[in-house]
Amino acid sequence: MTALKEQPTSGATSGTTSSPAGPRRPRNRRKAAATGTWNAVALFVAAVLGFPIFWMLITSVKTSSDINRLVPLFWPHHFTWSGFAGVLTDPIFRDDLLNSLVITLSTVLISIVVGFFGAMAIARFRFAGRKVFIVAVLIVQMIPLTALTIPMSLLLDSAHLKNTLFGVIIVYLMFTMPFTVWTLRTFIANIPRELDEAALIDGCTRWQVFYKIILPLVGPGLVATGVYGWVLAWNEFVIANTLLLDNTKQTLMVYLLQFQSSPTHGADYGGLMAAATLTALPVVVLFVIFQSRISAGLTAGAVKG
Amino acid sequence: MTATGSSLPPTLTRRRGGSLRRGGNVPYLLITPALIVLALVVVWPLVKVILLSLQEQQSSKRALFSNGGTTPWVGLRNFVDALTSRTFWTVLERTLIFTAVNVALTLVFGIAIAVLLNRVSKWARVILTAVLLFVWAVPATVSTQIYAWLFNNQFGVVNYVLDKLPGVHMQGHDWFADPTQGLAVITLVVVWGAIPLLAISLHAGITQIPQDVLEAARCDGAGAWATFRHIVLPFLRPLLVILTTLSVIWDFGVFHQIWFMRNGHPEPGYQTLGIFMYSQGVSSSRYNTGATLAVLMILALLLVMVVYVRQLFKIGDAE
């Protein structure tokens, strides 16, 4: 019952605390012992869940003789950066990193701008067709992207946008934009409407209400939504793999698959784990920076990486 | 205690601050850009995929040449072909089993860890939450490659550890020779990646349960299991419905984990509906067959989507 101890008990609960102090003590001690056990369980779970990440990091700095051993080394004899150096000096990796950054940033920015207006509409106004719009947004968010790969590819081809970053950015809006509308809606709806009404009465124009009241208050929401959108776009593989055909135009996810299946790198797990680490890094860094906001708003949009 | 929307997690409750305003043309102006994007990247491809599914599948070479263009209309023949092929039903059966197992495991572990987070000291909770966030941040493509390496037949650490157990001989064991074992490893990747979302959001849900309700149950002599079964679970129900439907949709359409685990060439035994559709439609340029499968896939998921949307409306989140 640590949660109970942390929370200041209000006066309303005084009735329950009136139980005699005598029998409470041994129970508390038993509780404390049980908490110790559960803490140990939690640490074990954390270790098991965290082990794959540890193994990726440790493999990426192992020498190949330390990697290819029948008895795995849980701590390497020698550390090496050659895996990272190999990946970072690969010109294709650099191209693909740049492509991933361009695609992800553009997708996030466009969907935040477009999504913000849509979110404002459904969070603040009543209008005919509002419900239809909401349902459409929710349903679109759920359509598996793989199911639309074929028509997207054909349509972009006829628009001469296949094998261009711009084409991929447009397609990515399909899943980032509805999600942005929905998540931002939650954040805007949590700003009391009385605030904008008061501002309107005080003589603010609609536009002033928007950028003087709502925009500053929804700032954290914009950041959280932006990070989610970043994760979605950064991690996408199917569309990138289908639409981007040149080595120099692909994203890091496609690079990762080719790294693994290429004959020169096939057995190079050190290099592969280094590439995997670098691919995951931008997302992890964003998470560490915005950690508190993200875990608080995790349910708002229900995203999976 | 009625487990209705009165005290749901903050993100799921609706701030009641007067009714929505009528804004004349303003709301329509606001949604116009979003509508244009939706029309461009969703409606148009959806129409196109339906049209493709109604057109004749010619030999893949010709389809590639004419870019899947305008082949004669054949009505529902592609659907009849798909639904009468044995491969389709094998793939569908595999997909359904895979989805059921993955969703069930995700839910069980997600709920268990959420309850655990609620039970431990603060420092332990901080450590476990940090690990969960890291796990969540790892892209599915990356995690799949980590697991491929963990389960490597020659130098994989999993075989080494299992081999240490008495009576178990796993040295050199190839997990991917048999698709059932391979899909079990892939299940591990999927569940591992899905646990954080469930554990963290369900934990947030549990902390919203009023303490006096739990206290009352304890005074009435309810044990840990009874409290969980009769108070915690009903309270979490709306959130659980949403998380379950989302998990079903995601696991039904699973792609990255299988595709990467098999180096971009999944063998027939590894094909779930999403993979089958992609390798038919994109890899072999059988656009019309692929489009037919895509339409079937969307139709199958539509039912789950309806449950999801209805639940969101029910708890007032979509009002």
Interface residues (C-beta under 8 A of the other chain):
Chain A: T2 A3 L4 E6 Q7 T9 A12 T13 T16 T35 W38 N39 V41 A42 L43 V45 A46 L49 G50 P52 I53 W55 M56 T59 I67 N68 R69 L70 V71 P72 V113 V114 G115 F117 G118 M120 A121 I122 R124 F125 R126 F127 R130 F133 I134 V135 A136 V137 L138 I139 V140 M142 I143 P144 T146 A147 L148 T149 I150 P151 M152 S153 L154 L155 D157 S158 I170 V171 L173 M174 M177 P178 V181 T186 A189 N190 I191 P192 R193 E194 E197 R206 V231 W234 N235 F237 V238 T242 M253 L256 L257 Q260 S261 Y269 L272 M273 A276 T279 A280 V283 V284 L286 F287 Q291 I294 S295 G297 L298 T299 A300 A302 V303 K304 G305
Chain B: P9 P10 T11 L12 R14 R15 G17 G18 S19 L20 R21 R22 G23 V26 P27 Y28 L30 I31 P33 A34 L35 V37 L38 L40 V41 V42 W44 P45 L46 K48 V49 L52 N67 G68 I113 L116 L117 N118 R119 V120 S121 K122 W123 A124 R125 I127 L128 T129 V131 L132 L133 F134 V135 W136 A137 V138 P139 A140 T141 V142 S143 Q145 I146 Y147 A148 W149 L150 N152 Q154 F155 V157 Y160 Q171 W192 G193 A194 I195 L197 I200 S201 A204 G205 T207 Q211 D212 E215 A216 C219 L239 I242 L243 L246 I249 W250 F252 G253 F255 H256 W259 F260 N263 G264 G274 M277 Y278 G281 V282 Y287 G290 A291 A294 V295 M297 I298 L301 V304 M305 Y308 V309 L312 D317 A318
